[in-house]
Amino acid sequence: MSTSKWEARANAETVLSTELNSLANDGNKLSAAFDNYSSDKLYLYAEFELYLAAQSTRSAGAHVALFILPELDGSNYSYGDDSTDPSASSLVATFPLDAATNARYIVITGVVLPPTSFKILVENKTGVAFASSSNTLKMRRYNVQGV
């Protein structure tokens, strides 16, 4: 019988940083493309860390939505950008937040990645704009290994 365990994680990659500063409520922000099909990539999973600096009081039910927009043919990504809401089928996770003003780190693990290039889009659903500085979204990709 074989077992599986996690492989060593890749280094954390900054997905979005200053682009998130002052992002309006209901606003979107799209990342650059990430390669996940070259022979040195091919990651199955990712964990994401969102850091939001202290901001005005968030609404009850506040969250930040995380979308992955894959491409199939090398150039055409699923739709969604800074001014166009993505398809609900691209939603992979939400970062839940409390109705407070404090800075928060939120980590989501086990997000399945497509075996292709992809872009990441976040949507601010906190009820208020993000703080004017220090916000970040990071990604760390990883695989499993058979033993």
C-alpha positions in Angstrom: 0.0 0.0 0.0 1.4 3.4 -0.9 1.0 6.6 1.1 1.0 10.2 0.0 2.5 13.2 1.7 3.1 16.8 0.9 6.2 17.8 -1.1 8.2 20.7 0.0 6.3 23.9 -0.7 7.5 26.4 -3.4 8.5 29.9 -2.3 5.6 32.3 -1.7 4.9 34.5 -4.7 3.3 37.9 -4.4 0.2 37.9 -6.5 -1.0 41.5 -5.8 0.4 44.2 -3.5 0.1 47.9 -4.2 -2.6 47.1 -6.7 -4.9 46.3 -3.8 -4.3 49.7 -2.0 -7.6 51.7 -1.8 -9.5 49.1 -3.9 -13.1 50.3 -3.7 -15.9 48.1 -2.3 -17.2 45.9 -5.1 -14.0 46.6 -7.0 -11.9 43.9 -8.8 -8.2 43.5 -9.2 -6.6 41.1 -11.8 -3.1 39.7 -11.5 -0.5 39.0 -14.2 -0.5 35.5 -15.6 1.1 32.5 -13.7 2.6 29.6 -15.6 1.5 26.2 -14.3 2.2 24.0 -17.2 6.0 24.2 -17.8 7.9 21.0 -16.7 9.3 22.8 -13.6 5.8 23.9 -12.5 2.8 21.5 -12.8 1.6 22.3 -9.2 -1.7 20.7 -8.1 -2.5 23.0 -5.2 -2.0 26.4 -3.7 -2.4 28.2 -0.5 -3.3 31.9 -0.5 -2.5 34.5 2.2 -4.5 37.7 2.1 -3.3 40.6 4.3 -5.6 43.5 4.7 -4.2 46.5 6.6 -6.5 48.2 9.1 -9.5 49.8 7.3 -12.8 51.5 8.1 -15.4 49.2 9.8 -16.2 46.3 7.5 -19.8 45.2 6.9 -21.3 42.2 8.5 -20.6 39.3 6.2 -17.5 41.0 4.8 -15.3 38.9 2.5 -12.9 39.0 -0.3 -13.7 36.7 -3.2 -10.8 34.8 -4.9 -11.2 33.7 -8.6 -8.9 31.7 -10.8 -9.2 32.5 -14.5 -7.5 29.8 -16.6 -6.7 29.7 -20.3 -7.0 26.8 -22.5 -5.4 27.8 -25.8 -2.4 29.9 -24.7 -4.0 33.3 -24.8 -7.8 33.4 -24.1 -8.4 33.5 -20.3 -11.8 33.1 -18.7 -13.4 36.5 -18.5 -13.0 39.0 -15.7 -10.8 42.0 -15.1 -10.5 45.2 -13.1 -13.8 46.4 -14.6 -15.7 43.2 -15.5 -16.9 40.7 -12.9 -15.8 37.2 -13.5 -18.1 34.2 -14.0 -19.2 32.5 -10.8 -17.7 29.3 -12.2 -14.3 30.8 -11.6 -14.8 31.4 -7.9 -12.5 29.1 -5.9 -12.6 30.6 -2.3 -13.6 33.5 -0.1 -11.6 35.1 2.6 -14.2 35.7 5.4 -13.7 38.8 7.5 -15.2 40.2 10.7 -17.0 43.5 10.9 -14.1 45.3 12.5 -11.3 47.7 11.6 -8.3 45.6 12.6 -5.7 44.4 10.1 -6.2 40.7 9.3 -4.2 37.8 7.8 -6.4 35.1 6.3 -5.0 31.9 4.8 -6.8 29.5 2.5 -5.3 26.1 1.7 -6.1 23.3 -0.7 -7.1 25.4 -3.7 -6.9 23.2 -6.9 -4.9 24.8 -9.7 -5.5 24.3 -13.4 -2.7 22.6 -15.5 -2.3 25.7 -17.6 -1.6 29.4 -17.3 -4.0 31.3 -15.1 -4.7 34.7 -13.6 -6.0 35.5 -10.2 -8.8 38.0 -9.6 -9.9 39.3 -6.2 -13.2 41.1 -5.5 -13.6 43.4 -2.5 -16.9 42.6 -0.7 -16.0 44.2 2.6 -18.4 47.1 2.4 -15.6 49.6 2.4 -12.4 50.4 0.4 -9.2 48.7 1.4 -6.6 50.7 3.3 -4.4 53.0 1.2 -1.2 50.9 1.8 0.3 47.6 2.9 -2.3 45.1 1.5 -1.0 41.9 -0.1 -2.1 38.6 -1.6 0.5 35.9 -1.7 0.4 32.3 -3.2 2.4 29.3 -2.4 2.1 26.3 -4.8 2.6 22.7 -3.8 2.1 19.0 -4.7 1.8 15.6 -3.1 4.2 12.8 -3.4 3.8 9.0 -3.3 5.9 7.2 -0.7 
